[in-house]
Amino acid sequence: MALTADFGPRDIYAQVEKTGLKGRHLTFIDDLSPDELSNLFATAEMLEPYWRSGLELLRHRILCTLFFQPSTRTRFSHETAMYRLGGNVLTESNPLVSSSAAKNESLYDSIRVIAQYADVLVLRHPDDQRVLADLEALGSDGLPIISGGYGDVTHPTQGLLDMYTAWRVLGGIFPP
């Protein structure tokens, strides 16, 4: 368990709430305020001893990865993080062949179905306009969706990883 400066236990769940991101979609990095970024990175730093010690913070939680485009690092990064925190993963890495998308099910309908099984979705899709329209139609109904890349316009998790690395190197601060 992580400790505070006075050696009291830190509440990881309170830290997650502090980010203000619980239940929200993550589409663009600039959807996050500087305070949200700082809180997100502080939370990520807090999580490291938890996954290293095998504590299952996300036990009974399910991540779905739905990738309409090839990916290695993005998909594996999300899946590995979920497993390390004790969660489970449903993977669909070729939906145009092996899911109802092959039978022309809309992305909107696929997401609504996935929401019945998973707690969060990482989505990679070539048509950013389709995804953005469906996200707007879904609103906050369903499950939070993290962009694993929508077309050529958004891939926030890669940028967040780069920013987190800089944040750690700079001692937990952002340059002015």
N, CA and C atoms as an extended XYZ file, in Angstrom:
528
Properties=species:S:1:pos:R:3:atomname:S:1:resname:S:1:resid:I:1 pbc="F F F"
N         0.843       -1.174        0.000 N   MET     1
C         0.000        0.000        0.000 CA  MET     1
C         0.889        1.237        0.000 C   MET     1
N         0.542        2.229       -0.786 N   ALA     2
C         1.289        3.476       -0.838 CA  ALA     2
C         1.027        4.279        0.435 C   ALA     2
N         2.032        5.052        0.840 N   LEU     3
C         1.913        5.845        2.055 CA  LEU     3
C         2.021        7.325        1.738 C   LEU     3
N         1.433        8.151        2.592 N   THR     4
C         1.559        9.599        2.464 CA  THR     4
C         2.852       10.026        3.136 C   THR     4
N         3.172       11.326        3.060 N   ALA     5
C         4.390       11.851        3.673 CA  ALA     5
C         4.415       11.594        5.180 C   ALA     5
N         3.244       11.537        5.817 N   ASP     6
C         3.197       11.259        7.260 CA  ASP     6
C         3.066        9.756        7.536 C   ASP     6
N         3.330        8.942        6.537 N   PHE     7
C         3.318        7.486        6.617 CA  PHE     7
C         1.931        6.887        6.838 C   PHE     7
N         0.884        7.668        6.593 N   GLY     8
C        -0.474        7.137        6.623 CA  GLY     8
C        -0.788        6.491        5.285 C   GLY     8
N        -1.702        5.522        5.263 N   PRO     9
C        -2.033        4.873        3.983 CA  PRO     9
C        -2.734        5.833        3.030 C   PRO     9
N        -2.446        5.694        1.749 N   ARG    10
C        -3.103        6.493        0.724 CA  ARG    10
C        -4.258        5.681        0.166 C   ARG    10
N        -5.344        6.341       -0.061 N   ASP    11
C        -6.533        5.684       -0.587 CA  ASP    11
C        -6.547        5.825       -2.105 C   ASP    11
N        -6.228        4.744       -2.798 N   ILE    12
C        -6.153        4.788       -4.258 CA  ILE    12
C        -7.511        5.106       -4.867 C   ILE    12
N        -8.572        4.624       -4.259 N   TYR    13
C        -9.900        4.887       -4.809 CA  TYR    13
C       -10.255        6.369       -4.699 C   TYR    13
N        -9.858        7.011       -3.601 N   ALA    14
C       -10.076        8.457       -3.462 CA  ALA    14
C        -9.252        9.210       -4.500 C   ALA    14
N        -8.049        8.721       -4.777 N   GLN    15
C        -7.196        9.368       -5.780 CA  GLN    15
C        -7.815        9.239       -7.169 C   GLN    15
N        -8.385        8.089       -7.473 N   VAL    16
C        -9.053        7.910       -8.768 CA  VAL    16
C       -10.227        8.879       -8.882 C   VAL    16
N       -11.011        9.007       -7.829 N   GLU    17
C       -12.141        9.956       -7.837 CA  GLU    17
C       -11.645       11.379       -8.065 C   GLU    17
N       -10.495       11.695       -7.490 N   LYS    18
C        -9.930       13.046       -7.595 CA  LYS    18
C        -9.609       13.418       -9.045 C   LYS    18
N        -9.332       12.424       -9.880 N   THR    19
C        -9.003       12.732      -11.279 CA  THR    19
C       -10.192       13.338      -12.013 C   THR    19
N       -11.407       12.998      -11.588 N   GLY    20
C       -12.598       13.482      -12.282 CA  GLY    20
C       -12.851       12.771      -13.603 C   GLY    20
N       -12.133       11.691      -13.851 N   LEU    21
C       -12.233       11.005      -15.145 CA  LEU    21
C       -13.113        9.765      -15.110 C   LEU    21
N       -13.504        9.335      -13.932 N   LYS    22
C       -14.278        8.101      -13.818 CA  LYS    22
C       -15.568        8.211      -14.633 C   LYS    22
N       -15.763        7.235      -15.528 N   GLY    23
C       -16.973        7.188      -16.340 CA  GLY    23
C       -16.948        8.031      -17.603 C   GLY    23
N       -15.878        8.793      -17.822 N   ARG    24
C       -15.802        9.662      -19.002 CA  ARG    24
C       -15.124        8.964      -20.169 C   ARG    24
N       -15.509        9.378      -21.387 N   HIS    25
C       -14.790        8.934      -22.582 CA  HIS    25
C       -13.457        9.680      -22.642 C   HIS    25
N       -12.446        9.052      -23.232 N   LEU    26
C       -11.168        9.712      -23.485 CA  LEU    26
C       -10.926        9.677      -24.987 C   LEU    26
N       -11.138       10.820      -25.617 N   THR    27
C       -11.009       10.912      -27.063 CA  THR    27
C        -9.784       11.719      -27.467 C   THR    27
N        -9.620       12.894      -26.863 N   PHE    28
C        -8.515       13.795      -27.193 CA  PHE    28
C        -7.770       14.172      -25.921 C   PHE    28
N        -6.457       14.356      -26.015 N   ILE    29
C        -5.686       14.800      -24.852 CA  ILE    29
C        -6.200       16.143      -24.361 C   ILE    29
N        -6.551       17.032      -25.288 N   ASP    30
C        -6.967       18.365      -24.845 CA  ASP    30
C        -8.361       18.380      -24.226 C   ASP    30
N        -8.988       17.209      -24.085 N   ASP    31
C       -10.210       17.106      -23.281 CA  ASP    31
C        -9.877       17.175      -21.788 C   ASP    31
N        -8.595       17.019      -21.461 N   LEU    32
C        -8.154       16.986      -20.068 CA  LEU    32
C        -7.529       18.322      -19.680 C   LEU    32
N        -7.934       18.839      -18.537 N   SER    33
C        -7.353       20.081      -18.022 CA  SER    33
C        -5.981       19.775      -17.420 C   SER    33
N        -5.153       20.804      -17.213 N   PRO    34
C        -3.866       20.563      -16.546 CA  PRO    34
C        -4.024       19.896      -15.175 C   PRO    34
N        -5.040       20.295      -14.408 N   ASP    35
C        -5.270       19.657      -13.102 CA  ASP    35
C        -5.645       18.184      -13.264 C   ASP    35
N        -6.479       17.887      -14.257 N   GLU    36
C        -6.855       16.487      -14.497 CA  GLU    36
C        -5.640       15.663      -14.902 C   GLU    36
N        -4.767       16.247      -15.731 N   LEU    37
C        -3.543       15.540      -16.122 CA  LEU    37
C        -2.662       15.270      -14.907 C   LEU    37
N        -2.468       16.282      -14.071 N   SER    38
C        -1.640       16.095      -12.870 CA  SER    38
C        -2.217       15.016      -11.969 C   SER    38
N        -3.522       15.051      -11.761 N   ASN    39
C        -4.163       14.030      -10.922 CA  ASN    39
C        -4.089       12.647      -11.558 C   ASN    39
N        -4.244       12.584      -12.880 N   LEU    40
C        -4.137       11.308      -13.584 CA  LEU    40
C        -2.737       10.720      -13.419 C   LEU    40
N        -1.718       11.553      -13.594 N   PHE    41
C        -0.345       11.063      -13.484 CA  PHE    41
C         0.001       10.686      -12.045 C   PHE    41
N        -0.502       11.440      -11.071 N   ALA    42
C        -0.286       11.078       -9.667 CA  ALA    42
C        -0.938        9.729       -9.372 C   ALA    42
N        -2.097        9.500       -9.957 N   THR    43
C        -2.784        8.217       -9.779 CA  THR    43
C        -1.984        7.089      -10.418 C   THR    43
N        -1.492        7.318      -11.628 N   ALA    44
C        -0.689        6.294      -12.313 CA  ALA    44
C         0.548        5.944      -11.493 C   ALA    44
N         1.187        6.952      -10.941 N   GLU    45
C         2.374        6.706      -10.121 CA  GLU    45
C         2.009        5.911       -8.860 C   GLU    45
N         0.861        6.224       -8.286 N   MET    46
C         0.391        5.498       -7.100 CA  MET    46
C         0.096        4.031       -7.394 C   MET    46
N        -0.336        3.741       -8.616 N   LEU    47
C        -0.727        2.374       -8.973 CA  LEU    47
C         0.456        1.418       -9.087 C   LEU    47
N         1.635        1.941       -9.364 N   GLU    48
C         2.772        1.061       -9.630 CA  GLU    48
C         3.036        0.046       -8.517 C   GLU    48
N         3.121        0.452       -7.251 N   PRO    49
C         3.367       -0.582       -6.234 CA  PRO    49
C         2.217       -1.582       -6.098 C   PRO    49
N         1.021       -1.157       -6.449 N   TYR    50
C        -0.122       -2.074       -6.365 CA  TYR    50
C         0.028       -3.211       -7.369 C   TYR    50
N         0.308       -2.866       -8.637 N   TRP    51
C         0.399       -3.953       -9.608 CA  TRP    51
C         1.661       -4.767       -9.396 C   TRP    51
N         2.727       -4.125       -8.927 N   ARG    52
C         3.956       -4.884       -8.677 CA  ARG    52
C         3.769       -5.901       -7.552 C   ARG    52
N         2.910       -5.584       -6.592 N   SER    53
C         2.688       -6.495       -5.468 CA  SER    53
C         1.552       -7.483       -5.724 C   SER    53
N         0.897       -7.365       -6.867 N   GLY    54
C        -0.148       -8.320       -7.224 CA  GLY    54
C        -1.504       -8.053       -6.598 C   GLY    54
N        -1.696       -6.865       -6.018 N   LEU    55
C        -3.014       -6.536       -5.469 CA  LEU    55
C        -4.000       -6.345       -6.613 C   LEU    55
N        -5.132       -6.963       -6.511 N   GLU    56
C        -6.107       -6.975       -7.606 CA  GLU    56
C        -7.124       -5.845       -7.448 C   GLU    56
N        -6.692       -4.631       -7.733 N   LEU    57
C        -7.567       -3.466       -7.598 CA  LEU    57
C        -8.752       -3.509       -8.557 C   LEU    57
N        -8.588       -4.168       -9.695 N   LEU    58
C        -9.658       -4.210      -10.695 CA  LEU    58
C       -10.282       -5.603      -10.819 C   LEU    58
N       -10.207       -6.342       -9.737 N   ARG    59
C       -10.813       -7.679       -9.731 CA  ARG    59
C       -12.304       -7.561      -10.052 C   ARG    59
N       -12.782       -8.458      -10.873 N   HIS    60
C       -14.184       -8.501      -11.316 CA  HIS    60
C       -14.538       -7.352      -12.267 C   HIS    60
N       -13.545       -6.654      -12.777 N   ARG    61
C       -13.774       -5.612      -13.783 CA  ARG    61
C       -13.319       -6.165      -15.130 C   ARG    61
N       -13.991       -5.711      -16.187 N   ILE    62
C       -13.697       -6.234      -17.523 CA  ILE    62
C       -13.424       -5.087      -18.480 C   ILE    62
N       -12.289       -5.190      -19.164 N   LEU    63
C       -11.902       -4.284      -20.238 CA  LEU    63
C       -12.164       -5.002      -21.555 C   LEU    63
N       -12.776       -4.317      -22.500 N   CYS    64
C       -12.924       -4.866      -23.850 CA  CYS    64
C       -12.043       -4.059      -24.785 C   CYS    64
N       -11.270       -4.741      -25.614 N   THR    65
C       -10.522       -4.072      -26.672 CA  THR    65
C       -11.175       -4.461      -27.995 C   THR    65
N       -11.621       -3.446      -28.731 N   LEU    66
C       -12.286       -3.635      -30.024 CA  LEU    66
C       -11.469       -2.878      -31.058 C   LEU    66
N       -10.689       -3.616      -31.839 N   PHE    67
C        -9.743       -2.998      -32.764 CA  PHE    67
C       -10.086       -3.357      -34.202 C   PHE    67
N       -10.537       -2.349      -34.950 N   PHE    68
C       -10.852       -2.509      -36.366 CA  PHE    68
C        -9.618       -2.294      -37.237 C   PHE    68
N        -8.512       -1.904      -36.629 N   GLN    69
C        -7.249       -1.705      -37.335 CA  GLN    69
C        -6.158       -2.465      -36.588 C   GLN    69
N        -5.097       -2.840      -37.299 N   PRO    70
C        -4.015       -3.574      -36.645 CA  PRO    70
C        -3.364       -2.752      -35.530 C   PRO    70
N        -2.939       -3.451      -34.507 N   SER    71
C        -2.256       -2.811      -33.388 CA  SER    71
C        -1.513       -3.872      -32.607 C   SER    71
N        -0.365       -3.527      -32.149 N   THR    72
C         0.346       -4.401      -31.226 CA  THR    72
C         0.497       -3.680      -29.896 C   THR    72
N         1.264       -2.577      -29.896 N   ARG    73
C         1.591       -1.888      -28.650 CA  ARG    73
C         0.363       -1.337      -27.926 C   ARG    73
N        -0.539       -0.691      -28.654 N   THR    74
C        -1.695       -0.074      -27.999 CA  THR    74
C        -2.582       -1.131      -27.349 C   THR    74
N        -2.898       -2.160      -28.097 N   ARG    75
C        -3.774       -3.204      -27.547 CA  ARG    75
C        -3.095       -3.931      -26.394 C   ARG    75
N        -1.843       -4.346      -26.591 N   PHE    76
C        -1.138       -5.071      -25.535 CA  PHE    76
C        -0.945       -4.210      -24.289 C   PHE    76
N        -0.695       -2.919      -24.458 N   SER    77
C        -0.504       -2.033      -23.301 CA  SER    77
C        -1.747       -1.991      -22.429 C   SER    77
N        -2.900       -1.819      -23.060 N   HIS    78
C        -4.144       -1.762      -22.292 CA  HIS    78
C        -4.474       -3.109      -21.655 C   HIS    78
N        -4.307       -4.172      -22.417 N   GLU    79
C        -4.618       -5.498      -21.882 CA  GLU    79
C        -3.691       -5.863      -20.726 C   GLU    79
N        -2.406       -5.579      -20.884 N   THR    80
C        -1.445       -5.886      -19.828 CA  THR    80
C        -1.752       -5.098      -18.561 C   THR    80
N        -2.070       -3.812      -18.713 N   ALA    81
C        -2.405       -2.989      -17.543 CA  ALA    81
C        -3.603       -3.574      -16.803 C   ALA    81
N        -4.609       -3.984      -17.543 N   MET    82
C        -5.805       -4.542      -16.904 CA  MET    82
C        -5.473       -5.835      -16.158 C   MET    82
N        -4.726       -6.716      -16.811 N   TYR    83
C        -4.351       -7.970      -16.158 CA  TYR    83
C        -3.500       -7.716      -14.911 C   TYR    83
N        -2.553       -6.777      -15.002 N   ARG    84
C        -1.677       -6.498      -13.859 CA  ARG    84
C        -2.438       -5.956      -12.659 C   ARG    84
N        -3.568       -5.326      -12.907 N   LEU    85
C        -4.376       -4.794      -11.809 CA  LEU    85
C        -5.504       -5.750      -11.415 C   LEU    85
N        -5.436       -6.988      -11.923 N   GLY    86
C        -6.358       -8.024      -11.482 CA  GLY    86
C        -7.647       -8.132      -12.267 C   GLY    86
N        -7.788       -7.352      -13.338 N   GLY    87
C        -9.005       -7.399      -14.140 CA  GLY    87
C        -8.940       -8.450      -15.231 C   GLY    87
N        -9.998       -8.518      -15.998 N   ASN    88
C       -10.090       -9.443      -17.126 CA  ASN    88
C       -10.267       -8.660      -18.417 C   ASN    88
N       -10.009       -9.336      -19.536 N   VAL    89
C       -10.040       -8.682      -20.842 CA  VAL    89
C       -10.825       -9.517      -21.837 C   VAL    89
N       -11.701       -8.852      -22.576 N   LEU    90
C       -12.343       -9.421      -23.762 CA  LEU    90
C       -11.687       -8.750      -24.958 C   LEU    90
N       -11.197       -9.541      -25.898 N   THR    91
C       -10.476       -8.981      -27.034 CA  THR    91
C       -11.175       -9.316      -28.333 C   THR    91
N       -11.364       -8.306      -29.154 N   GLU    92
C       -11.841       -8.503      -30.523 CA  GLU    92
C       -10.884       -7.729      -31.414 C   GLU    92
N        -9.940       -8.449      -32.001 N   SER    93
C        -8.909       -7.791      -32.796 CA  SER    93
C        -9.160       -7.880      -34.296 C   SER    93
N       -10.251       -8.530      -34.696 N   ASN    94
C       -10.579       -8.611      -36.115 CA  ASN    94
C       -12.100       -8.616      -36.285 C   ASN    94
N       -12.776       -7.556      -35.831 N   PRO    95
C       -14.239       -7.568      -35.786 CA  PRO    95
C       -14.921       -7.657      -37.142 C   PRO    95
N       -14.252       -7.242      -38.194 N   LEU    96
C       -14.886       -7.316      -39.513 CA  LEU    96
C       -14.984       -8.752      -40.014 C   LEU    96
N       -14.306       -9.665      -39.328 N   VAL    97
C       -14.357      -11.077      -39.696 CA  VAL    97
C       -15.103      -11.895      -38.644 C   VAL    97
N       -14.847      -11.611      -37.377 N   SER    98
C       -15.324      -12.526      -36.337 CA  SER    98
C       -16.346      -11.946      -35.361 C   SER    98
N       -16.951      -10.817      -35.682 N   SER    99
C       -18.011      -10.283      -34.813 CA  SER    99
C       -19.223       -9.934      -35.668 C   SER    99
N       -20.244       -9.398      -35.041 N   SER   100
C       -21.449       -9.023      -35.792 CA  SER   100
C       -21.208       -7.858      -36.742 C   SER   100
N       -20.070       -7.190      -36.618 N   ALA   101
C       -19.710       -6.164      -37.606 CA  ALA   101
C       -19.571       -6.799      -38.987 C   ALA   101
N       -19.193       -8.075      -39.032 N   ALA   102
C       -19.100       -8.798      -40.301 CA  ALA   102
C       -20.468       -8.954      -40.949 C   ALA   102
N       -21.527       -8.825      -40.138 N   LYS   103
C       -22.901       -8.910      -40.649 CA  LYS   103
C       -23.528       -7.516      -40.726 C   LYS   103
N       -22.667       -6.508      -40.813 N   ASN   104
C       -23.084       -5.105      -40.944 CA  ASN   104
C       -23.752       -4.518      -39.706 C   ASN   104
N       -23.464       -5.060      -38.534 N   GLU   105
C       -23.941       -4.404      -37.316 CA  GLU   105
C       -23.231       -3.059      -37.204 C   GLU   105
N       -23.958       -2.029      -36.847 N   SER   106
C       -23.358       -0.697      -36.736 CA  SER   106
C       -22.408       -0.640      -35.543 C   SER   106
N       -21.462        0.285      -35.615 N   LEU   107
C       -20.548        0.496      -34.500 CA  LEU   107
C       -21.342        0.879      -33.251 C   LEU   107
N       -22.326        1.738      -33.421 N   TYR   108
C       -23.186        2.161      -32.316 CA  TYR   108
C       -23.805        0.950      -31.621 C   TYR   108
N       -24.382        0.040      -32.405 N   ASP   109
C       -25.008       -1.150      -31.822 CA  ASP   109
C       -23.974       -2.066      -31.168 C   ASP   109
N       -22.808       -2.193      -31.796 N   SER   110
C       -21.745       -3.020      -31.201 CA  SER   110
C       -21.350       -2.482      -29.832 C   SER   110
N       -21.210       -1.166      -29.731 N   ILE   111
C       -20.833       -0.558      -28.452 CA  ILE   111
C       -21.917       -0.787      -27.406 C   ILE   111
N       -23.173       -0.664      -27.807 N   ARG   112
C       -24.275       -0.896      -26.857 CA  ARG   112
C       -24.260       -2.337      -26.337 C   ARG   112
N       -23.939       -3.292      -27.212 N   VAL   113
C       -23.852       -4.694      -26.787 CA  VAL   113
C       -22.660       -4.885      -25.847 C   VAL   113
N       -21.510       -4.344      -26.224 N   ILE   114
C       -20.307       -4.481      -25.396 CA  ILE   114
C       -20.546       -3.914      -23.998 C   ILE   114
N       -21.325       -2.846      -23.912 N   ALA   115
C       -21.620       -2.223      -22.612 CA  ALA   115
C       -22.321       -3.185      -21.658 C   ALA   115
N       -22.941       -4.225      -22.191 N   GLN   116
C       -23.604       -5.217      -21.341 CA  GLN   116
C       -22.610       -6.208      -20.724 C   GLN   116
N       -21.396       -6.255      -21.276 N   TYR   117
C       -20.408       -7.234      -20.833 CA  TYR   117
C       -19.192       -6.621      -20.155 C   TYR   117
N       -18.817       -5.422      -20.563 N   ALA   118
C       -17.558       -4.826      -20.115 CA  ALA   118
C       -17.800       -3.554      -19.307 C   ALA   118
N       -16.779       -3.179      -18.545 N   ASP   119
C       -16.829       -1.957      -17.745 CA  ASP   119
C       -16.200       -0.773      -18.463 C   ASP   119
N       -15.319       -1.045      -19.403 N   VAL   120
C       -14.645       -0.001      -20.175 CA  VAL   120
C       -14.253       -0.603      -21.524 C   VAL   120
N       -14.201        0.244      -22.541 N   LEU   121
C       -13.875       -0.193      -23.903 CA  LEU   121
C       -12.713        0.628      -24.434 C   LEU   121
N       -11.717       -0.047      -24.998 N   VAL   122
C       -10.676        0.631      -25.769 CA  VAL   122
C       -10.992        0.332      -27.226 C   VAL   122
N       -11.175        1.387      -28.008 N   LEU   123
C       -11.630        1.257      -29.394 CA  LEU   123
C       -10.615        1.843      -30.354 C   LEU   123
N       -10.273        1.069      -31.385 N   ARG   124
C        -9.477        1.584      -32.502 CA  ARG   124
C       -10.322        1.385      -33.747 C   ARG   124
N       -10.514        2.482      -34.492 N   HIS   125
C       -11.401        2.449      -35.654 CA  HIS   125
C       -10.882        3.421      -36.709 C   HIS   125
N       -10.955        3.066      -37.994 N   PRO   126
C       -10.411        3.936      -39.036 CA  PRO   126
C       -11.257        5.168      -39.348 C   PRO   126
N       -12.536        5.158      -38.997 N   ASP   127
C       -13.441        6.252      -39.378 CA  ASP   127
C       -13.716        7.158      -38.180 C   ASP   127
N       -12.886        8.181      -38.032 N   ASP   128
C       -13.022        9.059      -36.873 CA  ASP   128
C       -14.378        9.752      -36.839 C   ASP   128
N       -14.926       10.118      -37.994 N   GLN   129
C       -16.228       10.791      -38.020 CA  GLN   129
C       -17.346        9.865      -37.522 C   GLN   129
N       -17.290        8.610      -37.926 N   ARG   130
C       -18.284        7.633      -37.467 CA  ARG   130
C       -18.210        7.476      -35.942 C   ARG   130
N       -16.984        7.312      -35.439 N   VAL   131
C       -16.798        7.127      -33.998 CA  VAL   131
C       -17.285        8.352      -33.231 C   VAL   131
N       -16.885        9.539      -33.670 N   LEU   132
C       -17.271       10.761      -32.954 CA  LEU   132
C       -18.784       10.952      -32.970 C   LEU   132
N       -19.435       10.639      -34.089 N   ALA   133
C       -20.899       10.737      -34.163 CA  ALA   133
C       -21.554        9.731      -33.213 C   ALA   133
N       -21.027        8.518      -33.173 N   ASP   134
C       -21.594        7.504      -32.282 CA  ASP   134
C       -21.363        7.853      -30.815 C   ASP   134
N       -20.196        8.410      -30.493 N   LEU   135
C       -19.941        8.831      -29.115 CA  LEU   135
C       -20.917        9.919      -28.692 C   LEU   135
N       -21.191       10.837      -29.608 N   GLU   136
C       -22.155       11.898      -29.301 CA  GLU   136
C       -23.550       11.309      -29.086 C   GLU   136
N       -23.935       10.362      -29.943 N   ALA   137
C       -25.254        9.730      -29.810 CA  ALA   137
C       -25.359        8.929      -28.510 C   ALA   137
N       -24.276        8.288      -28.112 N   LEU   138
C       -24.281        7.501      -26.881 CA  LEU   138
C       -24.300        8.389      -25.645 C   LEU   138
N       -23.662        9.547      -25.734 N   GLY   139
C       -23.554       10.420      -24.568 CA  GLY   139
C       -22.862        9.690      -23.437 C   GLY   139
N       -23.360        9.850      -22.238 N   SER   140
C       -22.772        9.157      -21.098 CA  SER   140
C       -23.474        7.828      -20.848 C   SER   140
N       -24.360        7.448      -21.778 N   ASP   141
C       -25.075        6.182      -21.682 CA  ASP   141
C       -24.111        5.044      -22.019 C   ASP   141
N       -24.074        4.037      -21.227 N   GLY   142
C       -23.233        2.890      -21.548 CA  GLY   142
C       -21.965        2.860      -20.729 C   GLY   142
N       -20.848        2.716      -21.416 N   LEU   143
C       -19.579        2.541      -20.731 CA  LEU   143
C       -18.572        3.569      -21.214 C   LEU   143
N       -17.548        3.872      -20.416 N   PRO   144
C       -16.517        4.798      -20.875 CA  PRO   144
C       -15.706        4.167      -22.001 C   PRO   144
N       -15.369        4.995      -22.991 N   ILE   145
C       -14.629        4.525      -24.164 CA  ILE   145
C       -13.329        5.306      -24.268 C   ILE   145
N       -12.234        4.570      -24.382 N   ILE   146
C       -10.904        5.151      -24.528 CA  ILE   146
C       -10.487        4.986      -25.976 C   ILE   146
N       -10.030        6.068      -26.581 N   SER   147
C        -9.552        5.996      -27.960 CA  SER   147
C        -8.221        5.261      -28.012 C   SER   147
N        -8.198        4.197      -28.796 N   GLY   148
C        -6.959        3.506      -29.120 CA  GLY   148
C        -6.495        3.928      -30.503 C   GLY   148
N        -7.116        5.008      -31.010 N   GLY   149
C        -6.832        5.557      -32.330 CA  GLY   149
C        -8.084        5.578      -33.174 C   GLY   149
N        -8.534        6.781      -33.527 N   TYR   150
C        -9.685        6.940      -34.423 CA  TYR   150
C        -9.164        7.591      -35.693 C   TYR   150
N        -9.087        6.830      -36.767 N   GLY   151
C        -8.560        7.375      -38.009 CA  GLY   151
C        -7.159        7.915      -37.778 C   GLY   151
N        -6.911        9.085      -38.363 N   ASP   152
C        -5.600        9.715      -38.209 CA  ASP   152
C        -5.641       10.906      -37.262 C   ASP   152
N        -6.764       11.088      -36.538 N   VAL   153
C        -6.903       12.332      -35.781 CA  VAL   153
C        -6.687       12.208      -34.279 C   VAL   153
N        -6.829       11.046      -33.709 N   THR   154
C        -6.721       10.979      -32.250 CA  THR   154
C        -6.153        9.647      -31.782 C   THR   154
N        -5.166        9.747      -30.930 N   HIS   155
C        -4.581        8.580      -30.275 CA  HIS   155
C        -4.033        9.075      -28.935 C   HIS   155
N        -4.925        9.445      -28.013 N   PRO   156
C        -4.477       10.130      -26.801 CA  PRO   156
C        -3.617        9.292      -25.865 C   PRO   156
N        -3.773        7.984      -25.876 N   THR   157
C        -3.021        7.192      -24.908 CA  THR   157
C        -1.524        7.232      -25.190 C   THR   157
N        -1.129        7.305      -26.447 N   GLN   158
C         0.298        7.410      -26.761 CA  GLN   158
C         0.845        8.743      -26.270 C   GLN   158
N         0.107        9.813      -26.529 N   GLY   159
C         0.526       11.129      -26.047 CA  GLY   159
C         0.581       11.189      -24.530 C   GLY   159
N        -0.400       10.563      -23.870 N   LEU   160
C        -0.410       10.548      -22.406 CA  LEU   160
C         0.794        9.795      -21.851 C   LEU   160
N         1.167        8.710      -22.498 N   LEU   161
C         2.346        7.966      -22.060 CA  LEU   161
C         3.593        8.839      -22.165 C   LEU   161
N         3.736        9.547      -23.284 N   ASP   162
C         4.884       10.439      -23.460 CA  ASP   162
C         4.883       11.545      -22.402 C   ASP   162
N         3.714       12.134      -22.156 N   MET   163
C         3.609       13.204      -21.163 CA  MET   163
C         3.886       12.677      -19.752 C   MET   163
N         3.411       11.487      -19.449 N   TYR   164
C         3.641       10.895      -18.130 CA  TYR   164
C         5.132       10.662      -17.902 C   TYR   164
N         5.813       10.193      -18.937 N   THR   165
C         7.257        9.978      -18.829 CA  THR   165
C         7.960       11.293      -18.516 C   THR   165
N         7.611       12.362      -19.233 N   ALA   166
C         8.210       13.677      -18.974 CA  ALA   166
C         7.871       14.153      -17.561 C   ALA   166
N         6.630       13.963      -17.148 N   TRP   167
C         6.182       14.371      -15.814 CA  TRP   167
C         7.020       13.691      -14.730 C   TRP   167
N         7.282       12.407      -14.906 N   ARG   168
C         8.086       11.676      -13.909 CA  ARG   168
C         9.530       12.146      -13.915 C   ARG   168
N        10.094       12.353      -15.106 N   VAL   169
C        11.481       12.805      -15.204 CA  VAL   169
C        11.644       14.181      -14.564 C   VAL   169
N        10.625       15.023      -14.698 N   LEU   170
C        10.678       16.380      -14.143 CA  LEU   170
C        10.248       16.436      -12.677 C   LEU   170
N        10.070       15.299      -12.063 N   GLY   171
C         9.745       15.269      -10.643 CA  GLY   171
C         8.299       15.581      -10.318 C   GLY   171
N         7.390       15.248      -11.216 N   GLY   172
C         5.971       15.435      -10.939 CA  GLY   172
C         5.452       16.826      -11.223 C   GLY   172
N         6.142       17.537      -12.093 N   ILE   173
C         5.661       18.869      -12.482 CA  ILE   173
C         5.661       18.974      -13.997 C   ILE   173
N         4.884       19.922      -14.499 N   PHE   174
C         4.892       20.229      -15.924 CA  PHE   174
C         5.685       21.499      -16.127 C   PHE   174
N         6.418       21.606      -17.231 N   PRO   175
C         7.106       22.875      -17.497 CA  PRO   175
C         6.080       23.978      -17.747 C   PRO   175
N         6.443       25.233      -17.416 N   PRO   176
C         5.487       26.347      -17.624 CA  PRO   176
C         5.143       26.558      -19.077 C   PRO   176
